[in-house]
Amino acid sequence: MKSLTQFATLLAAAGTLALTGCGGGTVSPGAPGGEAEPQIEGKWQAEDPEDAFLEFAEPDEEGNGQVTGSDGCNGVQGEYTLEDDTATIERGFGTLKGCTDVDTWLHEASSVVVSGDEMTVLDADGEEIGTLSREA
């Protein structure tokens, strides 16, 4: 009987450990309350102009990755470095065609800050120039 009780206790402990590992998502050990780290990878869409977006490839272990997109008229590409919830963008080559009736504000993106499904876009002076939403 003692062996059966020990086995049941061991089985219950193993089940508890297995369930503890199920969290779904990346968790930052240092984040208060075990909050999930911001996820930058994916496509982020502007409301205006509708064709404006940035798409971030998954960062490597050092937090570096590729970014592509459009300001609604011209192509945007480059590399980014992610630190906490902020990505600094190092712009690469892009097109520079003239576009009438298109606000090409996204072309001035220098960094972005992720908060849930919203991305705040900042210019080189750290001023907010717009927001993007995570594409579903």
Summary of the structure (lengths in Angstrom):
residues: 136
radius of gyration: 21.7
end to end distance: 55.4
largest distance: 83.9
contacts: 341
relative contact order: 0.15
helix: 19%
strand: 36%
